[in-house]
Amino acid sequence: MQSKGFFALLTDFSFDDFVTPRLIKILYALLLLFAILIAVGGVISGLIAMFSDSFFSGVGVMIGGLIGGLIYAILARVFVELIMVVFKIAQNTTELVQLKRSES
């Protein structure tokens, strides 16, 4: 089976091949970038709070931002893995059906 190009997959109305496994790396990179932005935003907000409000509230905001970014990154990874599991199941099922057809 020959691999189709990206634009050929977009116009494949039989949906025999999937475009999502090729795009999933880009989606994961964007989700990780967002997690980094959450963490950096928390640190910046914490620094601002440290100098304008209270030192301990600023530290709390910084820790909360870092933990929030970490939790978001973990959940993003789980989400992406769940998507890939569905596509791996579809791929393996297709291979099993082809194998069964070739036996009979």
N, C-alpha and C positions, 0 to 999 in steps of 0.2 A: 504494500500500500504506500503510495507516494504522498508525501506531506504537501498540503496545499499552502499557498501563500496567504498572507494576512487578509488582503482584499478579496481573494477568492473565497475565504471562509466567511467574510461578511455577506457575500452574495449567494451563499450555499443555502438554498431553501429546503433542502432535504434534511439538514441538520445532522448529517452523518459525522461530521467533524466539528469540534467545538473551538470557539475562539477564546473562551474564558481562561483555560489553562495557560494560554500565552499572555494574557493580560494580567494575570493574578500577581505577578512579580511587581508590576507597576502599581497595582492597587495596594499591595503590602508596603511598598516604599512610600507611597503617599500617606498611608495610615501611620507609619513610623515617623514620618516627618511631622505629622500632626501631633503625635505623642511628644516629640521633642519640643514643639512649640508650646504645648501645655506645660511641660516642665520648665522651660525657659521663662514663660510668662509667669509661672508661680514664683520663680526665683526673683525676677524683676519686681513683681508685686510685693514680695517679701522684703526686698531691699528698700523699696519706697516706704513700706509700712514701718520698717525698722527706724528710719530716719525721721518720719513724720508723726508717727503714732507712738507705738510702744515697741521696745526691742523684742520682747517675747512674742508679741503678736506677729511681728515680722518673721521671726524664726518659725513660728507655727505655720504661717502662710507659705514660707519657702519649703518646709517639709511636706506640707499638704500638696503643693504643686508638683514636687518630685515624686511623691507617692502616687498622685493622680496620673502623671505621665507614665509611670511604670505600670500601673494597673491598666491604663488604656493600651499600652504596647502589648501586654499579655493578652488582653481580650481581642485585640486586633489579630494577633497570631492565631488564637483559637478560632476566630471567625474565618480566617483565610484557610486554615487547615480543614475546617468543616466543609468549606466549599470544595476544596481539592479532594476530600474523601468521597463526596458525591460524584465527582467526575471520574475518580478512580474506579468506583463501583460500576459506573456506566461503561467504562472502558473494559473492565474485566468481564462484565456480563456480555458485552458484545463479543469478546474473544471466546467465551464459553459457548455462545450460540453458534459462532462460526465453526468451532471445533466439533460441536454436536452435529451440525449439518454435514461436515466433511466425513464424519464416521458413517452416516446413513446414506 
